[in-house]
Amino acid sequence: MSKRPILFRTIFTLIVVAVFVWSMFPLRESDFYETFLSTVKDPKDPQIEQLISLAKEKQAKDKVNYAYPSIALEAAAKEMKIKSADGRVHPMDLIQYINPVMVKSQKLQNNGDVISMVRKKAAGSIHLGIDLNGGAEFLLQLIPDERAKANFDKFRDNAIETLRKRLESRSIFESEISPAGQDLISVRVPVVTEDEKAILEKLILRSAKLEFRLVHPDNNSELAKFYNFLAQGHEASEYLDTPPETEIMSIESRNAKGELEVTYYLIENEVQMEGDQIEDSSVVLDQFNMRQISLSFTKEGSDRFAEITSKNVGRQLAIILDGKLYSAPRLNEPIIGGHASISGNFSQDEAQELSDCLVSGSLPFTIVIASRSDIDPTIGSETVRQSLVSGIVGTILVMLFMLIYYRMAGLIANLSLIFNALIMLGALAAFNVTLTLPGIAGFILTLGMAVDANVLIYERIREELRLGKSVVNAVNIGFDRAFSAIFDSNLTTLFVALILYWQGSGSIKGFAMTLAIGIFTTLFTAVFMTKLFFDILFRFVPIKDLKMMSFLHNPKIDFIKLSRYTITLSVIMVVVSLGFMAVKGRAILGIDFTGGTQLIINYTQQDKSQNVIPPSEIKEYLAKQGYEANVTYKKIGATSNDDNGTNVLEIVIRDKGNSQVSSESSEKLIEAMDAAYPNVKFTK
């Protein structure tokens, strides 16, 4: 062994560990406004103090529209009017107040970029799932357009899949999306911070309706009257003297001095083409390093776009997305390549969000949020605590076994196991994986696989030592010969993880991602890092023997001879299992697949000093009454400024066959629960 390979591998290992451990911080979220102040040049600037004061005032006065600090701050910046050196008045440009080093390093271009940067800095690193940490539920009302009215159920199912794709494009794989009533969709997401909810609310509400419309041929002359109207001190919304079948729309952009300015256009109402024939969409930079969304059309869409641009050479084509005008380029020649672009004053998040929505598909609905709810963890805190304690205790016991059985080699294995856990947690944070209870199971499973890899290596080393090899040679040969078995077992597990990720949804995808990440960290730590530890040890400490315990001395078992019995037993078990599945039929499916009857129950805690009844305890009580149910505590958000929200208990009872829980039986159930738990008052 030369010194250079050890030095290079040591530096590489330290870099990998440092990067992923750094990704774990901050563990907890910080206050949004305090984080914003940490990014500005002068936190005591009167304009900044006025901005934050206005944002907090908006939240206090209107907690429905300004429920989240990021939305309130962005709205306050737009409302505040700043007078520039030349006397012009324009909305507050946050970039002028942010530390210049941060503006350059983060490539900030507009207020949206600033809000996004602050949001990311304020967020915690480890995201927990609904089962562990609760989340938020948005109850969406779908108002269909003409094409969706005829076949509402079909388009609603398409809308559910479209919303799922949008959330997954933002690395949110643990969402729960399902129909809820005649025209409603329930979207449950594992987010708890106010600003995470703000991001998702904007993403969910987008219908991604793209329209190509023409700018009125008399745009300049008509707008001259409009600008004169504004010069008299009127608001743009008050202007009514527009030609028939037109409307005035605006675009915000930066002038040569870097200042924000507003340009108005007179747009015809007739839609020349919609965005339902988009094949692909991506965010790119133009020649001025500004963001734009590049579009690729299908064959039919390309032909239609070529026809429109050919007929209207010399005119301006307005590109409108979700009712907002983004650009109005002049058509100097027909566009026949099947490509187009949307330029505008995009933030990075907004551009990516719009691009994702266009790819996932537009919705033939207007989406209205009927209610917002905060969801308590679906698994009781005591259950979570017991699960974590059992996992930690099990890991400690395994580490003690490795230390006692393999001694010094076991100590090295335990060190690599600790680094494996740290790197894996850092990877979960770096890749925005939401950690659920199945994810924790995947986490512990990969730690077990790491220990198994070390056992394979050490047993190979033991065999080489028995053959009289030196310790150094035995270790080198043991790692080389055990690697194929370790690689094969991890590769097959990786295939399973990829299939689960491909076909699964919700917490299944979270489990698959955790398992896949764990496989790579296991190979890195159990093979690469453990070998490095041995090499460093041999470099500086003269070791003549590697002592290990042995329960079985030179065992000889003919596994090939036993294969006929094990194969026969496996086939019998598979056939019996398939038989049970065929006999039980739909009864084998859980409530997640079958659905059920939802009961929303108000509850009042009589003795405030006592803890809330764990959902798992209520679930067990319902099981004794013959009901299979899911139980969740929720706080339905404010629907008006005078409303502080309502605490409710949601119970979803599985329907048996074609029978559903009747109103009468639900009343009796609530009465029974009221009697069983005297400290709580349940009412429907």
C-alpha angles and dihedrals in degrees: 000000000000124000096239098065091050092048093047093047091046093052091046092050093048091050093050093048093045093050095051096040089051088053089063092069136124092035093187132041120254131217111285097221093046090050090050091052090053090061100050126091095233118018089189093058107130091226091055092047090049090048095053092043090053092047092051090046090054091051092050094048100039113025092166101060095026100038093135128059094227093056092045093049093048091048091047091052090051092048096048113089118214122193114221126213092268091054097255118139120223139157117281111279106211093195089070089063100042122098105272092225089057092046091055098041094046094040093231115188106166146000092281091059090051093051091047092050092050091047092054093046091051096048124097119241104232115062117202125206129244091262093057105030108011122236143196134298124206115196105205126201114208117214105191127216121222097282093051098048094073095055106019098161093054093049091044090056089049089050091053091053091044091053090047091053091049093052092045090051085062091050093255102135100155097070121131112214122176143146114272113189130325101317104006137099124200115215115188118185131179096239127119107170118093094234094050086055090051092055093048093045091057092045094049095046095054112105087188089221107172119195133183111206133164127251111238112264090231092050097131098046094044093048092051087071090046094053089049088053090053092048088061089064099262126138120248091239090061094062111105104162098099124133116262117281094017138102136193116244131176141215126206115216142152122257126216090279092055093251124138116250136172125231121193130211134189105230127195115234095223111103111223095187139352130217098248091108098059114131100183141001133190141168115249137166121246126218090279092052091251121139122253136167115243116210131199119195131210118249092268092045092048092053092048093048091049090052093051095047092045093054095047106044109155095028130098120253115212116216110205126182121188091343095308123114111228104170142350109200122184115247103231093169140358115287106222104157097088093245135109137164137217114216124188147125092296127169113220092251093046093049092049091044092052092046092051091048092051091051095045090050141256121274124233089219141082104230120216123182104234093185143348122217137184111222123211118221110288089219116062118250090242091055091049091048092049091048092051093044092050091049093049093045091048091050092048091050091051090049090050090051091050091048094049098039100040098023111191092011088050090053089054090048090051091051091052089047091055091049089047091057093047094048091046093052089048091050091051088054095043093051094041094240114171110228114224132170090267086048090055087051088053089048093054091042091057091049087054090050089051091054089047090054091053091049091054091050095047094048089053089049089051091054092051091049090052088055089059099256119151117257094253094048092044091053093048093048092043092055092045096049097041094049096079092054092046092047093048094050093048092045093055090048089050090055089054091049091050092050091049090049092047098047102023132082138194116009090355089069090046090053091048093051092047090049093047093049090047092054092057093044089048093053090047097048104029094046112018100031096039090051089050091053090053092048092050090047093050091046095058106020123055105225119182099176138025107209120206135169120247128203096180118039113212097333118199115197121166099221093171091059091052093050095091091059096045093048091050092049091048093052091049092051092049092050092048091049093051089048092054090049092051093049097046094042114169091002090075091065121092127232090266088070102033101041122208149196117312120219120190108199127185114222133192123196107226095193108041092192092067124081122254113265108265113247089233091059092052089047090054091048091052090048089056088053089054098260126125104207147158116227127202135169113222139181110210108218128240117287095185138020091260093051121092095185133259131260111226140167116230117205120183109193119198115244114235110223108309093334120103132193106273125219090249095051091046090054090051090048092053090049090051092050090048090055094044093053108040093175091064129058112214119195132167 
